[in-house]
Amino acid sequence: MKILITSGGTAEKIDQVRDITNKATGRLGQVMAEYFLAKGHEVSFVTSKHGLVPQAHPKLTTYPITNVQDLLDTLEPLVKNHDAIVHAMAVSDYTPLYMTDFETVAKSSDLTEFLQKSNLETKISSHSDYQVLFLKKTPKVIGLIKTWNPSIQLIGFKLLVNVTKKQLFEVARDSLIKNQASAIVANDLLEISGDQHLAYMVLSDGEKMASTKQEIAQLILEHLERGHND
Amino acid sequence: MKILITSGGTAEKIDQVRDITNKATGRLGQVMAEYFLAKGHEVSFVTSKHGLVPQAHPKLTTYPITNVQDLLDTLEPLVKNHDAIVHAMAVSDYTPLYMTDFETVAKSSDLTEFLQKSNLETKISSHSDYQVLFLKKTPKVIGLIKTWNPSIQLIGFKLLVNVTKKQLFEVARDSLIKNQASAIVANDLLEISGDQHLAYMVLSDGEKMASTKQEIAQLILEHLERGHND
């Protein structure tokens, strides 16, 4: 199979020196890539600058990206020629629009004016005691994948923090349906530390549990191999 | 000499999964530490999670930190028992206070209410098209160093983006006086790429130029050794 993995986390620029980043080491993506390669599959690996990368391998190609727009531009052509995608990257929900001092915002009579602005300065100055950053929602990358290639097998991820299993599974199942995913791997940040990594592969008819990154990689590959018809 | 180096960049939490980070690889700090150690000095190395670290050495101690508060708590006792500090870390000017949807902010009659709030949720939800993040200025770490230890030799850094030499030197000299630094190393992001790294050591009576990270390390060490009286 030709498997596409996204790993690590995006970074959205506030200015030339500041970013909003998502916490993600890329360790799970690395483990999955190395496991899929060891099982004879071809892997395309899309990751961020600081993300961990798999060991070099003749069947591995790596694509570095920075922000959500860059991810979209890189993924679209790749999604069209792969059998499966494991979309594990932590993608920023919002991207910075404009940052200014609190006083300027407080005296405005119509805050929508700030949604049209963008910072011209390359490094936003820092004299005011308080600042305000306006952000705009980014496109939902996972929702575009099946529109680019309806026959690709999609494995999505859902990371929540400190929720019940019931809530976690509900949110994952909503994502499964909405994004036409084949499975959603749901996990809670409080249950991840190093290689100990509790995760649940949520399918339309049940869940399967894994307790390490290695087991997650195995569960996903078994699922993909079952769903692959050639 | 006992030399303290800060390197890399701080990360300020928006919530459990999102941070505001400063672009900094920690490469310069790494080069300086290895050079100072090779010249027989003792090095304490304070850096962020993703910062590059020097090779292990019997005279090297490393202190990992995350945000500005953590940096302050770690530095204060260290500053008191070192001969010199080279403060190269990119420190966040602002730290997140509160994030909420644009509509909530737009209909408020007094925006100062948001400066008193903090997010109780562990992962801020992402339904609104626009969000607003309120931020508060962080303490200026460089300004505290000589108050903790008036006899420490302080080398500060100033990174600007796309400015004239005149502007760069003025801003550096202001910092030199204000923070009672022994020198400020001034650089422009546009003049840094990989090991090519133009920088100017700004002193009260002139500037000295370096064009690689290795040369910056040499300039700084010569300066520190000249100023050290034992």
HADDOCK unambig.tbl for C-alpha pairs under 7 A between the chains (distance, minus, plus):
assign (segid A and resid 17 and name CA) (segid B and resid 22 and name CA) 5.74 0.50 0.50
assign (segid A and resid 17 and name CA) (segid B and resid 23 and name CA) 5.26 0.50 0.50
assign (segid A and resid 18 and name CA) (segid B and resid 20 and name CA) 6.92 0.50 0.50
assign (segid A and resid 18 and name CA) (segid B and resid 21 and name CA) 5.80 0.50 0.50
assign (segid A and resid 18 and name CA) (segid B and resid 22 and name CA) 4.69 0.50 0.50
assign (segid A and resid 18 and name CA) (segid B and resid 23 and name CA) 6.04 0.50 0.50
assign (segid A and resid 19 and name CA) (segid B and resid 20 and name CA) 5.67 0.50 0.50
assign (segid A and resid 19 and name CA) (segid B and resid 21 and name CA) 5.31 0.50 0.50
assign (segid A and resid 19 and name CA) (segid B and resid 22 and name CA) 6.36 0.50 0.50
assign (segid A and resid 20 and name CA) (segid B and resid 18 and name CA) 6.93 0.50 0.50
assign (segid A and resid 20 and name CA) (segid B and resid 19 and name CA) 5.66 0.50 0.50
assign (segid A and resid 20 and name CA) (segid B and resid 20 and name CA) 4.52 0.50 0.50
assign (segid A and resid 20 and name CA) (segid B and resid 21 and name CA) 6.19 0.50 0.50
assign (segid A and resid 21 and name CA) (segid B and resid 18 and name CA) 5.80 0.50 0.50
assign (segid A and resid 21 and name CA) (segid B and resid 19 and name CA) 5.31 0.50 0.50
assign (segid A and resid 21 and name CA) (segid B and resid 20 and name CA) 6.19 0.50 0.50
assign (segid A and resid 21 and name CA) (segid B and resid 21 and name CA) 6.69 0.50 0.50
assign (segid A and resid 22 and name CA) (segid B and resid 17 and name CA) 5.75 0.50 0.50
assign (segid A and resid 22 and name CA) (segid B and resid 18 and name CA) 4.69 0.50 0.50
assign (segid A and resid 22 and name CA) (segid B and resid 19 and name CA) 6.35 0.50 0.50
assign (segid A and resid 23 and name CA) (segid B and resid 17 and name CA) 5.26 0.50 0.50
assign (segid A and resid 23 and name CA) (segid B and resid 18 and name CA) 6.03 0.50 0.50
assign (segid A and resid 93 and name CA) (segid B and resid 126 and name CA) 6.63 0.50 0.50
assign (segid A and resid 106 and name CA) (segid B and resid 111 and name CA) 6.06 0.50 0.50
assign (segid A and resid 111 and name CA) (segid B and resid 106 and name CA) 6.04 0.50 0.50
assign (segid A and resid 122 and name CA) (segid B and resid 161 and name CA) 6.16 0.50 0.50
assign (segid A and resid 123 and name CA) (segid B and resid 161 and name CA) 6.41 0.50 0.50
assign (segid A and resid 126 and name CA) (segid B and resid 93 and name CA) 6.61 0.50 0.50
assign (segid A and resid 129 and name CA) (segid B and resid 136 and name CA) 5.96 0.50 0.50
assign (segid A and resid 129 and name CA) (segid B and resid 137 and name CA) 5.13 0.50 0.50
assign (segid A and resid 130 and name CA) (segid B and resid 135 and name CA) 5.53 0.50 0.50
assign (segid A and resid 130 and name CA) (segid B and resid 136 and name CA) 4.55 0.50 0.50
assign (segid A and resid 130 and name CA) (segid B and resid 137 and name CA) 5.97 0.50 0.50
assign (segid A and resid 131 and name CA) (segid B and resid 134 and name CA) 6.01 0.50 0.50
assign (segid A and resid 131 and name CA) (segid B and resid 135 and name CA) 5.12 0.50 0.50
assign (segid A and resid 131 and name CA) (segid B and resid 136 and name CA) 6.45 0.50 0.50
assign (segid A and resid 132 and name CA) (segid B and resid 132 and name CA) 6.87 0.50 0.50
assign (segid A and resid 132 and name CA) (segid B and resid 133 and name CA) 5.72 0.50 0.50
assign (segid A and resid 132 and name CA) (segid B and resid 134 and name CA) 4.71 0.50 0.50
assign (segid A and resid 132 and name CA) (segid B and resid 135 and name CA) 6.11 0.50 0.50
assign (segid A and resid 133 and name CA) (segid B and resid 132 and name CA) 5.72 0.50 0.50
assign (segid A and resid 133 and name CA) (segid B and resid 133 and name CA) 5.00 0.50 0.50
assign (segid A and resid 133 and name CA) (segid B and resid 134 and name CA) 6.45 0.50 0.50
assign (segid A and resid 134 and name CA) (segid B and resid 131 and name CA) 6.01 0.50 0.50
assign (segid A and resid 134 and name CA) (segid B and resid 132 and name CA) 4.70 0.50 0.50
assign (segid A and resid 134 and name CA) (segid B and resid 133 and name CA) 6.45 0.50 0.50
assign (segid A and resid 135 and name CA) (segid B and resid 130 and name CA) 5.53 0.50 0.50
assign (segid A and resid 135 and name CA) (segid B and resid 131 and name CA) 5.11 0.50 0.50
assign (segid A and resid 135 and name CA) (segid B and resid 132 and name CA) 6.10 0.50 0.50
assign (segid A and resid 136 and name CA) (segid B and resid 129 and name CA) 5.97 0.50 0.50
assign (segid A and resid 136 and name CA) (segid B and resid 130 and name CA) 4.54 0.50 0.50
assign (segid A and resid 136 and name CA) (segid B and resid 131 and name CA) 6.44 0.50 0.50
assign (segid A and resid 137 and name CA) (segid B and resid 129 and name CA) 5.12 0.50 0.50
assign (segid A and resid 137 and name CA) (segid B and resid 130 and name CA) 5.95 0.50 0.50
assign (segid A and resid 161 and name CA) (segid B and resid 122 and name CA) 6.17 0.50 0.50
assign (segid A and resid 161 and name CA) (segid B and resid 123 and name CA) 6.43 0.50 0.50
